[in-house]
Amino acid sequence: MSTVVETDVLIVGSGPAGASAALALSTYGVPNIVVTRYASLADTPRAHITNQRTMEVLRDLGVEQEVVAQATPQHLMGNTTFCTSLAGEELGRVRSWGNDPLVQAEHELASPTRMCDMPQHLMEPVLVNAAVARGTRLRFETEYLSHTQDSDGVTATVRDRLRGDTYEIRAEYLIGADGGRSKVAADAGLPMGGQMGVAGSINIVFEADLAKYTAHRPSTLYWVLAPGATVGGIGAGLVRCVRPWTEWLIVWGYDVTAGAPDLTTEYAESVVRQLVGDDDIPVTIKSSSAWTVNEMYAERYANGRVFCAGDAVHRHPPSNGLGSNTSVQDAYNLAWKLKLVLDGTAHPRLLDSYTAERAPIGRQVVTRANQSIRETAPVFQALDGLSPQTPEQLWANIAARKDSTEAAGKQRAELREAIAFKAYEFNAHGVDLNQRYASGAIVPDGTPDPGFARDPELHHQPSSRPGARLPHAWITSGSRTLSTLDTVGRGRFTLLTGIGGEDWLRAASAQDLPVATVVIGPGQEYEDPYGDWARLREISDDGALLVRPDGFVAFRHASAAPDAGELLTDALRTVLGHA
């Protein structure tokens, strides 16, 4: 009988969720094994938009600069273009992904990081290589088959696909990060809402030098309004830049009820030619694959010692670029909790907060991504392109908008408004950053929920209220300039206070759990030269914020307190599940 392999955490899947979980756990010193049924990491670009919150996670985990070095930078992402083909007529643009001057200012104020375009086949090696370097044991060609769990752990059966034999891996916890058809989630019986397979899409990866059509309007996405573009898929033909300006991915729809077409090289090239609009440019087809648009989310992310993350628990189209971001953030939320439970610092009930905090985010993401598909229809509607018609009629409708008539003026206005409304897909800054947690790992401070002064999907609103991400402000320490977010994280709790916060500092030093301390004020280790932190902190100099390892505020007290030691001890006990 084969020997059982043992580890603390077994991770099934090496995509963004699994790789991030491995990286975080290994960074925190938690033994873990990653198994993937595939022979390699991702070999196609797939996910790519990387938002500010994910970049903050990668910053804390020490790989931000590796991502920045390989990614397409933000300033080359933002001229989202609507056209009849790349070589054809342009219908309008949206300044996207933080490149609108007003939105760009909000990005600058919200985070020390910049969003970027990092294709999945480049992102996964960065995450996995760093995880392995820090201790993760990775097994390719190893297929998860099943699991059983008991009060002490989980036993998973896996198959070595090279040898053909099976063996068992015994872990204290199992993370299912095995994608949109997750067997781990199915075996764990996680309840799902929504539905799969609501529309059909095709990805075509190809190489072609399209600089003459794109370099003057640099963008990640070019949307093509062409006959047949409203069938299935994401609502329009899409030409996505993978590498400027020579590597591309096309997304094209198909009728899911009729099944995917035969994905021959000839078929793929015909779609490429239609959307590019130039039959003479050399094109090399690299791959083609069919997939379905899904609108499904898990109502619970865990069953006992089994947790799921990423596409296993939220399945949706790529609209808004939320998939891999939410996956990375799921893993980051879970990893520090597992670490503290495994080393005995926290009670296992801390892990209940994973579902409480992340499931609402997953549901919001699924809803938003699918809503963005539906919000493409008005662009076609402005051109009367939704009703059945010949290609010639669509081209005539597009041409008619140039006429000097009242009807054409109305058409132009409707088209401008429809394209501008796509800001809810391409500039949803609030969806990226306005996460608010409510769980047993958050200690309410009794203040009423302030809500949002502006549209919470479009605009980020910083807050230090428990359950919110710590606000970013630039502060200094000697000759260094750093973000308030750089003072927290690294797998530890951090207490932030200011001048007069001595009682809080003594309380922090008296805890059994190491709590880092940050004092911000004139003459202190950290100073606030711009006054930004004073405006954002929502407490007085002698108040305190207790920030969790993931950068979220766990406890807030607005001012000094003679019983600071008791308050902080009780807060930590609550967060760690001991209260």
N, C-alpha and C positions, 0 to 999 in steps of 0.2 A: 504494500500500500504506500502511495506517495506521501511524502512529508507535507504537512500543512504549512503554507507560508504565512507568517504573522506580521502585522503592522498595526499602527494606531488607526489610520484612516485609509480606506481603499476608495479610490476615485475611478469611476468608469467614464471614460471619455477624455480626449485631449484637446477639445476645442476651447474657445475662450473661457467658458465656465470652468471646465476641468483643469485647464492649464493655470488659470488664475488661482483656483483653490490650492493647487499643488505649490505654486509659487508662494502664496501667503503662508501656508502651513509650514513649508520648509524654512521660510524666513523667520517664523516663530519657533523653529526647532522641533516641530511635530513630525515624527516619522510617517511617511505616506508612500503609497504605491499608486501609480496611474497605469491603467490597462486600456488599450484601444484595440478594436478588432482590425483596424487598418494597418497597412504596412508602412505608412508614413504620416506626417502631419498634413494639413490641408494642402491640396495641390491646385486649388482654384481660388480666386480672390474673394468670393462670397462677401461676408461682412466687411465693412471698410470705414464708415464714418466713426470717428473716435471723439467723443465729446469731452467737455472740460472735466466733468466729474470723474470719468474714467481716467483721464490723464492725471488727475489728483491721486487716484488710487495707485497708478503706476509710478507716480512720483514718490509716494510713500514706500512702495515696494522696491524702489531703487532701479527702475528700468525706463524711466521717462525719457532720458536722453537717447537711449538706443532706439526707441520708437520715433522720436523726433528726427533722428538722423536718416531714417529710411522712409518716413511718411511724406506724402505730398502736403506741403504747408498750407495753412488756412487761406492765404491770399490767392492761391491758385484754385480754390474750390468753389468760388462764390458767384459766378455768372450763370446761374441756372437758366437755360435757354429753351424756349418753346419755338419749334420750327417745323417746316414740312419735311425736311431732311437736313443733314449737316451742310450739304452743298446747296440746299434750297432756300426757301424764303423764311426769314425770321419773323416770328409773330410777337415776341416780347421776351423780357428777361425778369428774373427776380434776384436781387442781391441776397445771397444765401449764406448759411453757415457762419453768421456773425460778420459778414463783409459789408452789410449796410452800415454806413457811418454811425447811425444812432445805436444800432444793435452792437456794433463793434465796441462802442464805449461801455455798454452794459457788460460785455464779455470781459473787458479790461478791468472793470470794477469788481467783477464777481469772483475771479479766480486768478491764481498765479500762473495757471497753465493756459495753453491755447489748444483748441480743437484741431484735428488734422485728419487726413485720409490715409489710413493704414490698412491695406488689404489683408485679409485673414491669413493668406499664405505667407505673409511676411510677419504678421503679429504673432502667430502661434510659435514659431521658432524662438522669438525673443522671450516669450513667457516660459516655454518649456526648457530652453537651454539654461535660463537663470534658475528655474526650479531644480533641475537635475544638478547643477553646480552647487546648490545649497542642500542637497540631500535626497531629493525625490528619486524613487526608483521607477523607471519607465519601462513598460513592456508593450511593444508593438505586436501585431498579429495575435492578440490575446482577447478572445471573445467572452464577454460576460454571458453566462447561461441562466443563472438563478441565484437566489439567496434565501437563507433562513436566518432568523434572528431569535435571540433569547435575552435573558436579563443582563447578560454580561457582554454581549457583542453580536456580530454579524458574521456568518460564514457564507462566502460567495463561492460558487463553482464557476470556473472559467475553463475555456478550451484553448490550448496552444494550437493555432491554426497551421503552424509549420509541421509540428510533429503529429497532430491529430489527437493527442491525449488530453484528458481533463485533470484538473487538480483544484484544491481548495485554498482560498485565501481567508484567513481569519483576521478580522479587524474589530476595533471597538465601535467604529462608525463607518458607514458607507455613504458616499456621495454619488448620486446618479447624475452625470452630466453628459448623457449619451444622446442628446439631440431631440429633434421634433417627433421622433417615433420611439421615444425612450422605453426600453424594456424594463429598466429599473423602476420607473414611475408606474408602469403597468403592474409589475410584480408587487409593488408596494401598495397598490390599490388607491393611489391618490385620486380623489374626485376631481373631475374636469368639468368646466363650463364652456359653452360655445360649440363650435363645430370645425371639423377639418375639411379640406378640399373644397373651399367655396369658389375657387377659380383656378385656372391653369396658367402656368408661366414656363417659359423656356429661357435658359441662360446660354448665351453663345460667347465664348471667349475667343478673341481674335487679335491678330497683330496687323497694323496698318499705320502708315505715317499720315496722320490726319491734321498735322500742325496748321496747314493753310486754312482749315475750317474751324479751328478751335483755339489756337494760341492767342489770337486777338481778343477772345472772350473766354478766358480760362475758367473752367468749371469742372466739377465732379460729374455733373449730370446734364445731359441734353435730351429734352423730351420731344418726341417726334409725333406730330398729329398727322397720321396717314390712314388711308382706308384700311379697315380691319383692326386699327389700334385699340378700339374700345372693347374688343372681344377678350373676355377673361383677363388674366394677368393683373397688372397694376394700373390699368386704365389708359395707358398710352404706350407707344414704343419708347424705349429708353436706351440711350447710348451712354454708358458710364465709362469715365476715364479711370483706368487702373494705374497706368504709368504715363505721365505727360510726354509726348502726345502720340505714343506708338503702341500701347497695349490697352485693349478695350474689352468691355463686357456689354453685350446687348441683352435686354430683357424684352421678350415679346410674348404676347398672350396666345392661348389656344382655348377652345371650347372644352371645358373639363368633362362635360357629359359625353363628348365624342371621343375622348382619349387623346393622348399626345400624338403629334405627327411623327413620322419616321425621321429621326434626326440624322439624316445623311449629310455629308459635307456639302453636297449640292444645295440641299434645303437651307442649311445654315448660311451659306454664302448668298443665297437669294434674299434672305432676310437682312443680312448685312448690307447688301447693295441697295435695298429699298430704303433703309434708314439713313445710310450715308449719302446716297444720292449721287454717287460717282462710280461709274462702271469701269473706269480705267485705272484706278489706284490699286496696286497689288495688295491682296488680302490673304492672310494665312489663318485658317481656322485651327484653333488649338483644342477646343473641346465644346461639346454641347450637352445639355442635360435638361430634363423636364422636372418641374416641381409644382406644388400646389400652394395657393394662398390659403392660409389657415387663420381662424379666429377662435383660438382656444386658450384657456388659462386654467391652471390648477387652483382649486379653492383651498387646498392645504399642501404645503411643501414638504411635509415630513410624515413618516409613520414609524414611531419608535426610534430606533437608531439609524434609520435610513432617511437621508435628505436628498432632495433633488434641486437642481439649479439650471439656469439657462433655458435653452429651447425645450428642455424636458418639461418645464412648467409654464412657459409662455411661448405660444406659437402664433406667429403673425408675419405679415409681409415686411419687406425691408423699408417701407415708408418711414420717414423721420430718422432713419439710421439708428434705431434704438436697440436692435437685437443683441449684438455683442456687448454693447455698453451695459445693458441691464444684466447680462450674464456675468460680466466681470464684477459688477457691483453686488450681485447675489453672493458670489464666492467670497468676496471681501467681507461682507456682512457676517457670513457663517464662520469663516476661518478663525477669527479671534475668539469667538464663543466656544468653538470646539477646543481650542488651545487651553482656555481657562477651565473648562470642564475636565479635560483630560489630565491636567496637572493638579486637580483637586481644589483649585482656587474658587471655582464657581459650582453651584448646584446644577445638576442636569436640567432643572426647569428653565435655566437661562436659554436653553436651546428652543424653548417654545416661542421665544421672541422672533425667531427667524421667520416663521410663517406669518406672525402678526405684523411684522415690519415689511417683508418683501412681497407677500401675496397681493396687497393692494396696489403696489407699484407695478407688478406684473400685469394685473388686470387693466390698469390705466394704460400701459404701453400697448397691449393688444387692441384696446378700444381706439386709442389715438392712431395707431398705424393703419387700421382698417378704415377709420374715418377719413384719413388722408387720401386713400384710394378713391373714396366716394367724392371727395372734393376736387378731383380732376375733371369730373363730368361737366361742370359749368364752363370750362375752357372750350370743350367741344360744343356745348350748347350755344355759346356765343356765336359759333360759326354754323349753327344748325347742323352739326355733324353727328348728332346722336340718332337721328331717324335714318332708316335704311335708304341708301341712295348710291348712285354710281360714283366712282372716283372723280369723274368729270364734274359732277355736281358739287362735291366737296371742294375741289379746286376753284370752282366758280364762286362758291360762298366765301372762300378765303380771299379771292381777288376782289369781291364786291366791297370789302371793308375799305378799299382805297377810293371809292366813289365819293363825289361831292354831293351827297344826298343826306337827308335827315335820317333815313334808315341806316345808311352806312355809318353816320356819326354815332348813332345809338349802338350799333354793332361794335364799333371801336371802343366805346366806353365800357360795354359789357365785357369785352375781351380783356381790357386793362384791369378791370375789377376782379375778374375770375383768376387771372394770373397773379395779381397782388395777393389774393386770398390764400394762395399756396404758401404764404409765410407760415401758416400753421403746420406745414410739413418741414419747411427749410429753415425756419428761424424760431423754432419752439424752445426758446431758451429756458422757459419756466418748466417745461416737461423734463428737461435735462437736470435742473438744479433745485427745484422746489420740493424735494421730497421731505415729508414730515412723518416721523415715526410715532406711533402710539403703541406701547407694549409694556410688559413687566420690566423691561430693561431701561425704561425711561421713568424718571421721577417728576411728576407734574409739580409746577411751582404755584399753582392756584390762579395764575393769570388767565384771562379769557383768550381764546383763540382770536388773534387780530385779523384773520382772513387775509385777503390780498387787495392792495390798493388798485392794481391793474390786472389785466387778463393773466391769470396764473399759468396759462400754457405758453404765452408769448414772452412774459417778463419774469425774471428772477427777482425775488424779494428776500434779502438776507434777514435772518432772525437768530437771536441767541436763545430763544425759548426752548426748553427741553423738548427733544425730538427733532430739532432742526440741525442741519449741518452748520458747524462753526463758521461764522462769517469770515471772509478773507479781508485782510487789511495789510498793507505793507508797513512793517516795523523795522527797527534797526537794532543791531547788537554790535557795538563798536563800529568797525568799518563795514560790517556786513548789512545788507538789506535782505530781508526775508519775509515770507508771508506768515501770518498767524497760523496758517495750516501747517507750516513747516515746524512749528513748535509742538505739534501733537502727533499722534500716530505711533508708528514703530512698535505696535503690539502692546502699548501700555496706556494706562489712564493718565490724564494730565489735568492739573488744576491751574486755572488762570485767574490771577487777581492783580491788584495794583497797590499803590501806596496806601498803607493802613490795613492791609490784608494779612497782618502777622498771625492772627488767630487761625486763619485758614491754612497758612503755611505750616504752623505747628500741628494742626489737625492732619494735614497730608503726611507729614513725616512720622506721625504716630500710627499710621495704618499698617496692618500686617501685609497688605498688598502694596508693592511699590507704586507710588503715585508721583509722577514727575511734576515739578512746579515751574510756573512761568509768571514772573512779575513784570508788568509793563507800566512804565512811568518814568518821569525825569530822574536821572541818576541811578536807575535800576539796570538790571542786566539787559532788559529790552526797553526801548523807548519808542514813542509814538509821534515822530516828528511832524507828520502831516495832520495829526488829530483824527485820522480816519477810524482808528480803533475806538476812541472815545465816543465817536458818533454811532458806531455800530454795536457796541457791546451790550447796551440796554441794562447795564448795572452801574453802580457807583464805583469809585476807585477801590473801596474796601469790600466790595462784593466779590463773588466767586462764581466761576463756571467750572463744572467737572465735565471733561470731554472724554468720550469713550475711545478705544483704540481705532475705531473707524472714522473718527472725526466728527461724530454727532454729539451734541450736548446732551448729557444724561441728567444733570442737576444744575439748578441755577438759584443763587440767593443774591438778592439785589444789593445788599449792604453787609456791613460787619455784623457778626453775631457772637455774643458771649458763649453760646453753646455750639460753636463751630465744629468742635471735635465730635460731638454727638450727632449733629446734623450730617456731617460728611460720612461718619461711620454708618449711619442708618441709610444714607443714599447708596453707598457702595453695597451694603447688604441687600438692598432692594434690587439693584441692578444685577448683582451676581446671583440672585435667586435664593438668598439665605433668609430673607425677611418673611 
